[in-house]
Amino acid sequence: MSNSAKGRSSYDSTATGSLIHFFNRNISEYPTEIGASKFELVPVEKQKDIMLNVARLHAQQEYNRIMDLVNVLQKQAAQIKRRLDITDLVHSAEYKFQIAHDKCYWLVNDQNLQKIILCILGPNDWSAGCPNNYEYLARVKWLGDYSWIEVDLVGNPV
């Protein structure tokens, strides 16, 4: 038996019929001597399939969780966009009274004047019925951050 590595636990092997230099039996994953413990071959393809299925399962769960968060963010973004649109509409509307925070008002399309007005009275607040030329669009509230939010929707969205 030769030992070109000159180490205590390494030796040259001829097990395959040709010379294998520096064979170290301590780091080999297979038994190298008669009487070594028995081992079974690892079913690599089966193990790969299991690993791939587990990886896909976890990745799909993470993807679904992220998509749920995306849906929540899209819904919140749509609500903020609607709030900005209502705020712009109220600021472009005409009104002749002092507005107050946390109070509700009505956005009305006055078809005679061809403009949007901010009104204190809702469609059911008139003693003789609301004017025929009024088209109530939305009930809005002035918030503390100076933006407006839609409280109730009447008819078609603005």
N, C-alpha and C positions, 0 to 999 in steps of 0.2 A: 504494500500500500504506500503510495507516495503522498507527500504533503508539500506542495509548492507554496502554500500560504505560510507555512511554518508556524501555524497557530495551534493551540492546544485543542480547540474544538472544531477545527476545519481540516478537511482532507480532500484529496482529489478523488473523484468517483468515476467508475467505468460501468455503472449500472445500466446505461442505455447502449452499451457496446462501444461507445466512444468516450474519450477522456473529457470529464467535466472538471475544470479547475476550481479550486477554492469552495468546495461544497461544505456548508456549515449546517450540521444536523440540528443545532440549537435554534436556528431561526427558520427552519423549513416547516411549512404547514402540514406536510405529509410525513408519515412514518418512513424512516430511512434504514431501519435495521430490523432483522428478524426479532420477533418478540415485542416490537413496539405496539402501542395501543391501536386498536382497530378504529377505522374512521369510515364514514359514509360520504359519498360525493354529494356536494350541495346541488340541489336542483335549481340551477341558475335561472333558467327560463321562467320557471314557476315563481321564483323569488322576484324576478324583474317585473312580471305581470302584477304581482301583489303590490310591489312598491309603486308601480305606475298607477294602479287603481287608487291606492291610498293618497298619492300625491294629487291626482285629479279630484278626488273627493274633497280634500282640504282646500285646494285652489278654488273649486266651485263654491264652497261655503264662503270663502273670503270674498270672491267675486259677488256673490249674492248679497253679502253684508254691505259691501261698498255700493252696490246698485240701490239698495234700500236707502242708504244715506244720500245718494245722488237724488233719488226721488223726493226725499224730504227737503233737500236744498232747493230743488226745482220748484216745489210747492211754495216754499218760503220766498223765493225770488219772484214768483208770480204774484204773491200777495203784496210784496213791496212795490213791484211795478204798478199794480192796481192802485196802491196807496199814492204813488207819485202821480199817476194819471188823474186821480180824484183831486189831489192837491192842486195840480195845474188847472183843472177845470174850475175849481172853486175860486182860485185867484184870478181867473179870467172872467168870472161871473160878476154881474152888477148887483150891488145891494146898497141900501141907504139906512143902515142901522148899525149899532155897535155890537160886534160879535164878542162872545165870551168863550173862554176855554171850557172844555168838557160839556158843552151844550150841543144839542142836535138841531140841525137846520135841514132845509130841503133844497135840492137842486132842481130847478124847473126850466123847461124849454118854453119860453113865451113865444108862441107861434106868430102873434101879431107883430111883436117887436123884432122877431128873428134873432133872438139872443138868449143866452143862458143867464138866469137870475138866481140869486140865493134868497130863499124865502123862509120866514119864520113859521108860517102856517102850512100844515100838511094837507093832503087831499080830503081828510075827514074833519078838519078844523074849521071849515067855513060854515057859517050859520045858514047861508042861502045856497050852499053848494059851491064848489070851486069854479073859477072862471073856465069857460069853454076853451079858451086859447092856451091854457096851461097843460103841459105834458110833464108830469112828475117823473123825474129820472132816478133819483136816489135820495135817501136820507143820509146825511153826513154829520160827522162830529169833529170838532176842532180839538186836537190833542195838545198836550203841553209842549211838544217839540215843534209846534207851529205847522205840523202836517195835518192833513185831513184823512179820515178813514170812513169808508162806506159802512153804514150801520144796517140799513135795509135797502133792498133793491125793489123798485117798482117798475114793472114793464120790462123793456129791453135794457141791457147794460149800456152804459155810456161809452 
